[in-house]
Amino acid sequence: MKSFNWKEKSKEEWDNRASYWSSRSQNMWDSGSRKDIIPFLNKHLASQSKILDVGCGDGYGTNKLHTLGHELIGVDISEEMITHAKKKNSNIPFLVADVQDIPLEDKSVDAIVCINVLEWVEVPYHALEEFKRIVSKDGLLCVGILGPTAGPRTNGYRKVYGDHTISNTMMPWEFQKLAEENGFTLVDELAVYKEGVKKQHYEGLSTQLKQALSFMWVFLLRKEGK
């Protein structure tokens, strides 16, 4: 039986999804689940920050940050995604790269954005170490992690049969614990709730219970130390 190569399978699956993703990305960033992320992040950024967008997809969100006056670099494991991204804005460097092996120098960016990416890597810790290497001292890390009942998590369902998938099972609380154990401090957070969830449903609940009702939880963290 051929061994499972997570990286190769990930490239294949995201290449296959690139056109579908690109057809939906504008709505996600302008009026859907991602519409509040850029305003949330931008209020913490210095003007003209240098930002790395990891898992940039077709580059729509990357371009929105660029229009705010920041310097952007986008990376994605999928060549097809990067092809779409370059068509959207040829002035932004878009690179094909694995999240665990990004071709940038140490401490070379002010901030990293990584939305719904770490749920799709084999070992999230290795990706976080790469982020820690690249972001500057006191730099920012903005990470969105799917809530436990978010629809895209069904991509990992076949694990219950012992099948291989490119989706891991990391929950928002697990990511926060991982980040805090490895040199990042929580600065702010943003809840993106599932459709139908109203304020009265989560008001007064603990953070973990709020996360259980969310579609996505967005963490804004600061790198501590060197």
N, C-alpha and C positions, 0 to 999 in steps of 0.2 A: 504493500500500500504506500502510495506517495505521501511523504510527510507534509504537514501543513505549514506553509510559509506565510505568516501573517502579513508581512510587508507586501509580498507579491499579490496576495489575495485582496488586500486593501486597495492597491493600485488598480487592480482589475475591476473591482466593484465600483469604485468612485469614478473611474473612467466611464463605466457603463451608465452611471447616474448623472453624468455631467450636464447633458442637455436638459434633462428633466429639472435638475437643480437650478440651472440658469434661468429656466422659464418661470421659476417661483421666487427667486431671490429678491427681486425688486419689491414684491409685495411683503415679504418677510421683514425687510429692513425699513420700508416706508410706513407700513401700517399693520404689520403682523407681530409675531412673537419677538422680533428683534428691534422693534421701533424705538424702544427706550434705552437701548444699550449705549448708543453713541452719545446722546446727551448725558447719560449717567457717567460715562468715562470722561467725557470732555471737560466736565466741571472740575476734575481733579488734575488735568493736564496743564503743564506750562505751554505757552504759545510756541508754535513751531517745534513741537516735540518730534523726535524720531521714533517711529512706531513700527514694530514687526507684527503683521497679521498672520498668525499661524493657522493653517487650514482655511485659507482665504477663499476657497471655492472659486466662483466666477469673478471675484473681485468687486462685487457691487458695494459691500460694506467698506472695503478698503478704500474705494473711491470716495465714499461719503466722508470718511475721516480726512482724506486728502483735500477735499474742498473746504475744510475748516482751517486749512493753512499748515497742516502737519506734514512731515516727511514720512512717506510710507514705503514699506517693503512687504510684499506678499509671498507666502510660500504655501505650497500644497503638494501632496504626494501624487496627485493625479495630473498627468500631462494634459488631458482633455480639459480639466478645470482651468489650468493655467492658460491654455489656448483661448478659452472664453474670456479670461481676465485681461489678457493682453489686448484683445479687441476692444474692451471697454475703456482702457486708458493706457496708452503706450508710454506715458510719462512716468509710470510707476514701475519699478523693477519687480517683476513677478518671476519666481524661481520654482522649479520642481525640486522638492526636498522632503525627506522623511523628518517627522517631528522630533525624532531622537538624534538627528544628525543634520543640523542646519548650518549651511556654509557662511556663517558670520563670525566676526571676531569677538573675543571676550569683551563684555561690558560695552557693547557697541550701540545699544538702543536705550531710549528713555523708558519705553513701555512696550509690553507685549499684550496682544489681544488674542484670545483663543476660545472661540465660541463653539460648543458642542463638538469638540475634537478629542479631548482626553478620554471620552467614553469609547473611542474607536482605536485606541492604541493598545498594544500587547501588555506593556508595563508602564503605567502612568508615571511611576517614580522616575524612570529614565528620562521621560519627556520633561518632567519638572526640573531635573538636574540640568538639562540643556537650556531651559529658560533661565535658570539661575546663573548659568555661565554667561549668557548673552546680555541680560539686562544689567544696566549700570547700578552702582551702589545707590540705594534709596529709590531705585526705579520701581515702576508699577507693573502689576500683572493682573489683567482682567480676564477671568475665566468663567464661562457659562457651562453649567453641568445640568443635564436633563433631570427632571424630577422622576421619582420612582414609577409613576404611571404614565409618563409621556409616551405618546404613540411610537416614536422611533425606537424605543427600547424593545419593541417586539422583534427587532432584527436579531436580538440575542436569544430568542426563545428556544431555538433548536439545541441549545446547550443541555436542556433537560433530557434530551435523547443521546447525549454524548457527541453530538455533531460539533464541528468547528465553526465558529463565527468570528467576524472581525469586531464584534461588540463585546466590551467587558461589562462588568456589573457595578462599577463604581457609583456610589450614591453621593449627593452633595455633601453630606456630613463627612463622608470618608475623604473627599478631596480636601475639605477644610483642615481636617486632622493631618493629612499628608503634608499640606503646604506649611502648616504651623510647626510641624516636626522638622521641617527642612529649610528654615530660614526666612519664612514669609509671615507678615503680620497683617491681620484683617484691618482694612481701612473703612470699607463701606460694602454694602450688599444690596442687590436688587432682586425682588421677587417678580417673576413672570408667571401669573396664575393660569391654570387651565380654564378653558371656556366654561362659563357657568358658575365659577367660584366668585363669590361676592365678599365684601369686607366683613359682613357679619359671620361668615363661615370660618374665617381665620383669626379675627380679632381676639386677642387674649391668649392665643395658643403659643406653645413653645416654638422656637425656631425650627426644630426638626419636624414638628407636626405641620408647620406652615410649608416646609419644603415638601412634605408628603402630598400637599394639595397643589403644588406648583407644577407648571410645565417645565420651567427652568429656573435655576437659582444662579445668579451672577455674582461672583466674588470680585472685589477690588482689593488687592493685597500689595504690600510694600516689601521689597527685598531688604532685609536687615544685614548688617555686616558688610564685608568687603565684596 
